[in-house]
């Protein structure tokens, strides 16, 4: 075994142990350790991706070299390595982009606690990406939930406590349903290893035995993950959780946490059950309906908002609807479109939250829509960044969101029963996205009278006044443009990874 094949396991352990170590450090050193860990894990993930692309084959890593059921397995392919690398890039940019807000909003004595949560969150995301054991996935789902809850409530205000409680209640409901589904599968197959479960599930499908219990298990796991990833109408916790968290928490939660759960659902569909069985179960039809509903209702709720952060949060409900709609198409092209949209949305949503923070900084910290008038002139980089993110969400060519919508439209062509609904939903969603995002862009570039600016205490912010945030915005813009202009190799990587993944 090549040494590079140990990197996924080392990555999980490194982020796991960085959490307790951070508890003994000051906030400043905990931050440095966190950034160092994310950087090292990103480099190791890149090395693993290069290795797997070179061999053209996935591989299995047995912890302690014991086979199942005594040992635990990690399975690594192109898609897993690429997703791990991408998650590290996004998390690194979110952490540096929100550094100023963390110092102002979190007590100095508790800043190291924040980085404990970030390290554990990264550990859980890596485990969800790499694990080949269903119960291990559940364990790290719970670690992910607790870490995310800590990121929400770290500000210790009334609204964040309320948001954290809502998140915990809904998330634990989803976790409970997921666990019940896993228990059903274990009772039916006698296995927890994903590849072994798939063999037994195929046998059950072929013989026609236990058809109803298998369907119940699929439904329980699908609904559980749908609740945890805020699929409409299970999204009620999301606006407060994203809207009132500190900046880096909102960016990480919106771009990574829900995507980790959805990636796990893709593994369940392909590696645990088998996508042919999922199609025959008709569960994807239900996901399709709720995905389309989320695309429309999330946008309608965003239009009503006057708080820029909550508007962006409701937009996430709509974008998660896109992903589930792609799953619901029941085709390989639909899954590829959904996975690409996971990448696109993660890059764009974190960009929007960081840019919105820059806009509000230039507006006396006000998130109210009317106070943002002319903010694009007061903080030029944040204004440009928010415009780029908005154009991407609307589906403007050159940006990643355009490619996502194009892929969904192409995938719909392969399903004659759902093509009309998909096309209509895409058209309505694009129009609604344009209403609230372009309305905000117009607002921030509407000149404000100088007397009003002085009276409200607004100020101009240059690139060098917030260097970390500015650097993060530039990187996010570059990433979004890259995904929009050079999407073909990224899509090819997803296609190869999904073929290996399946």
VEXVO-925814 format. One record per residue (C-alpha): residue in three letters; y, z, x. Coordinates in steps of 0.2 Angstrom, whole numbers, padded with zeros to 4 digits, always signed. Each point is the difference from the previous one (the first is absolute). Layout:
<rs>
ALAYZX...
</rs>
This chain:
<rs>
UNK+0000+0000+0000UNK+0017-0005+0007UNK+0012+0015+0002UNK+0013-0008-0012UNK-0013+0002-0014UNK+0003+0019+0001UNK+0019-0002-0004UNK-0001+0001-0019UNK-0009+0017+0001UNK+0012+0006+0014UNK+0015-0006-0011UNK-0006+0011-0014UNK-0004+0015+0011UNK+0017-0002+0009UNK+0010+0000-0016UNK-0010+0014-0007UNK+0002+0012+0015UNK+0018-0005+0002UNK+0004+0010-0016UNK-0006+0017+0005UNK+0009-0003+0017UNK+0016-0004-0008UNK+0000+0017-0009UNK+0002+0009+0017UNK+0015-0012+0005UNK+0018+0000-0004UNK+0006-0013-0012UNK+0007-0011+0014UNK-0017+0000+0010UNK-0010-0002-0016UNK+0010-0016-0003UNK-0003-0006+0017UNK-0019+0003-0001UNK-0001-0008-0017UNK+0009-0016+0006UNK-0011+0000+0016UNK-0016+0002-0011UNK+0005-0014-0012UNK+0004-0012+0015UNK-0016+0004+0009UNK-0010-0003-0016UNK+0009-0016-0003UNK-0004-0006+0017UNK-0018+0005-0002UNK-0001-0009-0017UNK+0007-0016+0008UNK-0013+0001+0013UNK-0014+0002-0013UNK+0008-0015-0010UNK-0001-0011+0016UNK-0017+0006+0004UNK-0007-0004-0018UNK+0009-0017+0000UNK-0008-0004+0016UNK-0018+0004-0005UNK+0002-0006-0018UNK-0011+0014-0006UNK+0003+0017-0008UNK-0009+0015+0008UNK-0006+0017-0005UNK+0004+0016+0009UNK-0012+0014-0003UNK+0008+0017+0004UNK-0011+0010+0011UNK-0012-0015+0000UNK-0009+0007-0015UNK-0005-0012-0014UNK+0004+0004-0018UNK-0003+0011-0009UNK+0002+0013+0014UNK+0014-0009+0009UNK+0016-0009-0006UNK+0005-0018+0003UNK+0016-0009+0003UNK-0001-0019-0003UNK+0013-0011+0008UNK+0005-0018-0003UNK+0015-0011+0001UNK+0008+0007-0017UNK-0002+0018+0005UNK+0007-0002+0017UNK+0015-0011-0006UNK+0004+0013-0014UNK-0001+0014+0012UNK+0012-0008+0012UNK+0012-0005-0014UNK+0000+0018-0007UNK+0005+0007+0017UNK+0014-0012+0001UNK+0007+0004-0017UNK-0002+0019+0003UNK+0009-0001+0017UNK+0015-0009-0008UNK+0000+0012-0015UNK+0000+0015+0012UNK+0014-0006+0011UNK+0010-0008-0014UNK+0001+0017-0010UNK+0003+0011+0016UNK+0018+0004-0005UNK-0004+0006-0018UNK-0014+0011+0006UNK+0011+0009+0012UNK+0013+0003-0014UNK-0012+0003-0015UNK-0014+0010+0008UNK+0002+0018+0007UNK-0001+0000+0019UNK-0014+0013+0000UNK-0010-0011-0012UNK+0002-0017+0008UNK-0016+0001+0010UNK-0009+0003-0016UNK+0006-0017-0006UNK-0009-0009+0015UNK-0016+0010-0004UNK+0000-0009-0016UNK+0004-0017+0007UNK-0014+0002+0013UNK-0012+0005-0013UNK+0005-0014-0012UNK-0002-0013+0014UNK-0017+0008+0004UNK-0006-0002-0019UNK+0007-0018-0001UNK-0010-0005+0016UNK-0016+0009-0007UNK+0002-0009-0017UNK+0002-0017+0009UNK-0015+0003+0012UNK-0013+0011-0008UNK-0016-0007-0006UNK-0005+0016-0010UNK+0006+0002-0018UNK+0000+0019+0001UNK+0010+0000+0016UNK+0012-0011-0009UNK+0002+0013-0013UNK+0003+0014+0012UNK+0014-0010+0008UNK+0007-0005-0017UNK+0003+0019-0003UNK+0008+0002+0018UNK+0011-0015-0004UNK+0005+0008-0017UNK+0005+0017+0008UNK+0009-0008+0014UNK+0010-0011-0012UNK+0004+0015-0011UNK+0007+0009+0015UNK+0011-0015+0005UNK+0007+0001-0018UNK+0004+0018-0001UNK+0006+0003+0018UNK+0018-0001-0005UNK-0002+0015-0011UNK+0011-0004-0014UNK-0003+0002-0019UNK-0003-0018-0003UNK-0012-0002+0015UNK-0010+0015-0006UNK-0001-0008-0017UNK-0005-0017+0007UNK-0013+0008+0011UNK-0008+0009-0014UNK-0001-0016-0011UNK-0007-0010+0015UNK-0013+0014+0003UNK-0005+0001-0018UNK-0002-0019-0002UNK-0008-0002+0017UNK-0013+0013-0003UNK-0005-0008-0016UNK-0002-0016+0009UNK-0010+0009+0013UNK-0011+0008-0012UNK-0005-0016-0009UNK-0003-0008+0017UNK-0012+0014+0005UNK-0009-0001-0017UNK-0003-0019+0003UNK-0006+0004+0018UNK-0012+0013-0008UNK-0006-0013-0012UNK-0004-0012+0013UNK-0008+0012+0011UNK-0012+0005-0014UNK-0004-0018-0003UNK-0002-0006+0017UNK-0004+0015+0011UNK+0012-0005+0013UNK+0018+0003+0006UNK+0001-0014+0013UNK+0009-0015-0007UNK-0012-0013+0006UNK-0015+0010-0006UNK+0008+0002-0017UNK+0003-0018-0002UNK-0018-0005+0003UNK-0005+0012-0013UNK+0013-0005-0012UNK-0006-0018+0002UNK-0017+0005-0004UNK+0005+0009-0015UNK+0010-0015-0006UNK-0015-0011+0003UNK-0012+0011-0010UNK+0012+0004-0013UNK-0003+0019+0002UNK+0013+0013-0003UNK+0013-0013-0005UNK+0011+0012-0010UNK+0000+0014+0013UNK+0005-0013+0014UNK+0014-0006-0011UNK+0006+0017-0003UNK+0001+0004+0018UNK+0010-0016+0003UNK+0012+0004-0014UNK+0002+0018+0007UNK+0004-0005+0017UNK+0012-0014-0005UNK+0010+0011-0012UNK+0000+0014+0013UNK+0008-0011+0013UNK+0011-0009-0012UNK+0008+0018-0005UNK+0002+0004+0019UNK+0008-0017+0004UNK+0012+0002-0015UNK-0006-0015-0010UNK+0009-0001-0017UNK-0001+0011-0011UNK-0005+0013+0013UNK+0016-0002+0009UNK+0010+0015-0007UNK+0000+0010+0016UNK+0006-0014+0011UNK+0019-0002-0004UNK+0003+0018+0004UNK-0011+0001+0015UNK+0008-0015+0008UNK+0017+0003-0007UNK+0003+0018+0006UNK-0010+0000+0016UNK+0008-0001+0017UNK+0002-0018+0006UNK-0015-0001+0012UNK-0011+0008-0013UNK+0006-0012-0014UNK-0003-0015+0012UNK-0017+0006+0006UNK-0006+0005-0018UNK+0005-0017-0007UNK-0006-0011+0014UNK-0016+0008+0006UNK-0007+0014-0011UNK-0004-0010-0016UNK-0005-0015+0011UNK-0014+0011+0008UNK-0007+0004-0017UNK+0000-0018-0005UNK-0008-0005+0016UNK-0014+0012-0003UNK-0002-0008-0018UNK-0002-0017+0009UNK-0014+0008+0011UNK-0008+0007-0016UNK+0000-0017-0009UNK-0006-0009+0015UNK-0011+0011+0011UNK-0006+0014-0012UNK-0003-0010-0016UNK+0001-0018+0004UNK+0014-0011-0008UNK-0013-0010-0010UNK-0005+0016-0009UNK+0018+0005-0002UNK+0004-0017-0008UNK-0015+0002-0012UNK+0006+0017-0005UNK+0016-0006-0007UNK+0009+0014+0008UNK+0012-0012+0008UNK+0006-0006-0017UNK+0006+0017-0003UNK+0009+0001+0017UNK+0007-0017-0004UNK+0008+0006-0016UNK+0007+0016+0007UNK+0006-0010+0015UNK+0010-0012-0010UNK+0007+0014-0011UNK+0006+0009+0016UNK+0008-0016+0007UNK+0011+0000-0016UNK+0002+0018-0005UNK+0004+0006+0018UNK+0014-0013+0001UNK+0007+0004-0017UNK+0001+0018+0005UNK+0009-0005+0017UNK+0013-0009-0010UNK+0005+0016-0010UNK+0002+0010+0016UNK+0017+0004+0007UNK-0007+0010+0015UNK-0004-0013+0014UNK-0015+0010+0007UNK-0008+0002-0017UNK+0003-0019-0003UNK-0009-0004+0016UNK-0014+0012-0005UNK-0002-0008-0017UNK-0001-0017+0009UNK-0016+0007+0008UNK-0008+0002-0016UNK+0002-0018-0004UNK-0006-0005+0018UNK-0015+0010-0002UNK-0003-0009-0016UNK+0000-0016+0010UNK-0014+0006+0011UNK-0011+0005-0015UNK+0003-0016-0008UNK-0006-0009+0015UNK-0016+0011+0000UNK-0002-0004-0019UNK+0000-0019+0003UNK-0018+0003+0006UNK+0001-0013+0014UNK+0000+0001+0019UNK+0018-0009+0000UNK+0006+0014-0011UNK-0006+0014+0012UNK+0008-0009+0014UNK+0016-0001-0009UNK-0001+0018-0004UNK-0003+0005+0018UNK+0014-0011+0006UNK+0011+0009-0013UNK-0005+0017+0006UNK+0007-0006+0017UNK+0015-0008-0007UNK+0004+0015-0012UNK-0002+0012+0014UNK+0012-0009+0012UNK+0013-0003-0014UNK+0000+0016-0009UNK+0002+0011+0015UNK+0014-0012+0005UNK+0009+0003-0017UNK-0001+0019+0001UNK+0007+0000+0018UNK+0013-0012-0005UNK+0005+0009-0016UNK+0002+0016+0011UNK+0012-0010+0011UNK+0010-0006-0015UNK+0001+0018-0008UNK+0005+0007+0017UNK+0016-0011-0001UNK+0003+0006-0018UNK+0001+0019+0003UNK-0019+0001-0003UNK+0002-0005-0018UNK-0015-0010-0007UNK+0009-0004-0016UNK+0001-0019-0003UNK+0019+0000-0003UNK+0004+0010+0016UNK-0009-0014+0010UNK+0014-0013-0003UNK+0005-0008+0016UNK-0013+0010+0010UNK-0007-0016+0008UNK+0017-0002+0009UNK+0000+0019+0006UNK-0017-0001+0007UNK-0003-0018+0005UNK-0017+0001+0007UNK-0007+0010-0015UNK+0008-0012-0012UNK-0008-0015+0009UNK-0017+0010+0000UNK+0001+0004-0018UNK+0004-0018-0004UNK-0015-0006+0010UNK-0011+0012-0009UNK+0006-0004-0017UNK-0002-0019+0003UNK-0018+0003+0006UNK-0004+0010-0016UNK+0008-0013-0011UNK-0011-0013+0009UNK+0013-0010+0010UNK-0007-0013+0013UNK+0000+0006+0018UNK-0005+0017-0005UNK-0017+0009-0002UNK+0002+0002-0019UNK+0000-0018-0003UNK-0016-0003+0009UNK-0008+0014-0011UNK+0005-0008-0016UNK-0005-0017+0006UNK-0018+0007+0004UNK-0001+0008-0017UNK+0005-0016-0009UNK-0013-0010+0011UNK-0014+0013-0004UNK+0004-0001-0019UNK-0004-0018+0001UNK-0019+0005+0004UNK-0001+0010-0017UNK+0003-0011-0015UNK-0001+0014-0012UNK+0014+0010+0009UNK+0011-0013+0007UNK+0012-0001-0014UNK+0002+0019-0002UNK+0002+0001+0019UNK+0013-0014+0001UNK+0010+0008-0014UNK-0001+0017+0007UNK+0006-0006+0017UNK+0015-0009-0007UNK+0005+0014-0011UNK-0002+0012+0015UNK+0011-0011+0012UNK+0014-0001-0013UNK+0000+0019-0003UNK-0001+0003+0019UNK+0015-0011+0002UNK+0009+0010-0013UNK+0000+0017+0008UNK-0001-0005+0018UNK+0013-0014+0000UNK+0011+0011-0011UNK+0000+0013+0014UNK+0003-0013+0013UNK+0015-0006-0009UNK+0006+0018-0003UNK+0000+0004+0019UNK+0009-0016+0004UNK+0014+0002-0013UNK+0015+0006+0009UNK+0007+0017-0004UNK+0018+0004+0000UNK+0006+0009+0016UNK+0008+0014-0010UNK-0017+0004-0009UNK-0009+0000+0016UNK+0012+0013+0008UNK-0001+0010-0016UNK-0019+0001-0001UNK-0001+0004+0019UNK-0010-0016+0004UNK-0002-0005+0018UNK-0005-0015+0011UNK-0016+0002+0010UNK-0003-0011+0015UNK-0017-0005+0008UNK+0003+0013+0014UNK+0004+0015-0011UNK-0018+0000-0006UNK-0010-0009+0014UNK-0018+0006-0006UNK+0003-0006-0018UNK+0008-0016+0006UNK-0014-0004+0012UNK-0013+0003-0014UNK+0010-0011-0012UNK+0000-0014+0013UNK-0018+0001+0002UNK-0004+0001-0018UNK+0011-0016-0003UNK-0009-0009+0014UNK-0017+0005-0007UNK+0004-0006-0017UNK+0007-0017+0006UNK-0016-0001+0011UNK-0011+0002-0015UNK+0010-0013-0009UNK+0001-0013+0013UNK-0017+0002+0009UNK-0011+0005-0015UNK-0014-0012+0004UNK-0007+0009+0015UNK+0001+0016-0010UNK-0009-0007-0015UNK-0013-0008+0012UNK-0003+0018+0007UNK-0002+0007-0017UNK-0012-0014-0005UNK-0011+0003+0015UNK+0001+0019-0001UNK-0005-0001-0019UNK-0014-0011+0004UNK-0006+0013+0013UNK+0005+0014-0012UNK-0012-0006-0013
</rs>
